[in-house]
Amino acid sequence: MRRLVARKLSVLAVSAAVVSVGAAAPPAAAGKATGKVPVAVGYGGAVASVDADASAAGIEVLRKGGNAVDAAVATAAALGVTEPYSAGIGGGGYFVYYDADSRTVRTIDGRETAPLSADPGLFLENGAPIPFAEAVSSGLSVGTPGTPATWQRALDRWGSRSLKSVLKPAERLAREGFTVDETFRAQTAANETRFRYFPDTADLFLPGGRLPAVGSTFKNPDLARTYAEIARKGVDTLYRGRLAHDIVDTVNRPPVDPASGWNARPGDLTTRDLAAYRTKLQAPSKASYRGYGVYSMAPSSSGGTTVGEALNILEHSDLSRASEVRYLHRYIEASRIAFADRGRWVGDPAFEDVPTKELLSQRYADSRECLIKDDAVLTSPVAPGDPRDPAGCDARGTAAPTTYEGDSTTHLTVADKWGNVVSYTLTIEQTGGSGITVPGRGFLLNNELTDFSFAPASPDVHDPNLPGPGKRPRSSMSPTIVLDRHDKPVVALGSPGGATIITTVLQTLTGHLDRGLPLVDAIAAPRASQRNQTTTELEPGLYDSPLRTKLEAIGHGFRLNPEIGAATGVQRLPGGKWLAAAEKERRGGGSAMVVRPAR
Ligand code: GLU
């Protein structure tokens, strides 16, 4: 089974994949994850993820007659093996599904929840927020995982295969191993210090006490056994069975090396918390943009409302004919305004009265769009508006800064031969999550609760994202599916990157839909990210270009961000053909595959 060690190419091979962009996709048959290519075109269905073995797991399921939901779960489970620092059964996520029969979009909110004992003081000590880094590597930040329940719910509702069957490729991958690449080694190195605080994590991810060597085979037999147990007993074992007890023990008594000196604060998770966990089936967010329906996650994620509001703000700008400077200017300003509203209005709707519909109304967007000037830049923080009472060009409210979010996570996109589509973003929050491995179980626990505001972002502005019992921390994940006027899919995509997810999705959508970039080029385009902050982050491709000077002349301020996001997507082509697209370079390049490549 060479496939199992074919993951994660050397830098050389990745460059070769970049060269192949636009050329016919190489064969991507299951059983031959021969390399990573960022674009593939063909029939029978498509999978795009950051990793070749994970995409191959999805393709294997499609090839055997499974549908997009079956393949998405198989891909996600494989990512839990090969991208264990970004996603896995210790985390949560958001699953967006297009059903070809009914031509409708449905979603599952599989976000982690805070313990039932949590209150707004969760991250306060003596009245002050604890240091962020200390919260990250602690039991305190671990929410009840939602990912296993998401997989089961999606399969129950829309799948055609059992969880047992779709977990097989991932279980095999964990048992037989995958080949370590530069990205995996670099992510391990970035976490090495804190991984050593937790001996079970160090034993797993620092084999022999060292960083895994590029080219070596990385096996995770504990995770293989855990997947086998879930396959046998169902996800209930994680919410009510032995695995639930293991998780609770680990969170409440983090297995830290006393010699490390790390103060691993315990959490307060109970078996009741795990037993009470439920995913939520809910209506998607919808924005109408240039005749398309843009569907994504409604709160508890802020992704759908923020991308949607920004698109609505841009609705009256002719971005297809604008100069590059004008396009970027308007994109940046629309994003700035949408983030101002996100901060004030979006939190878990089970706890907060979130005006989802109003945030997505064109009338509200129009009342915000008029703040944008062609020859000047808005000053951040811009104050939020009131979507329930739109006022013309009123920027007088009280502003609050945007709170911090991590930047790990992974996104996968799948289409099948029946025309169903899945856009699924999943995470354990920070790269490496809490850094705490459940002993003997082979997976890391999330630190998702650090997505809550530790304290209100401003004492004068209501913060809808403070911790609460059983509450879901606000997310930025924006798995998106775009439909045409006939409710048929056009394109589906998403990205990791904390709050930059929103800007990456927005920029990629406008790049593709308005600027006419092929999907793979819209994904590869250098990114800008403005989140209601004084400066806008630019990747080097923009930071080092003359465009920066032109934008600075209008009044923009910038700072460099070496890499923003790692998107994947699929595009429907005529005649049952699909195009899968992934990153050419970011995170070592992504992996696009189809079942039967077009010639
Ligand atoms: N925890 C973040 C969120 O839910 C995602 C983290 C990331 O993408 O790195 O929005």
Residues whose N, C-alpha, C, O or C-beta is under 5 A from the ligand:
A	BS01	LIG	G406 D407 S408 T409 T427 E429 D451 R474 S475 S476 M477 P496 G497 G498
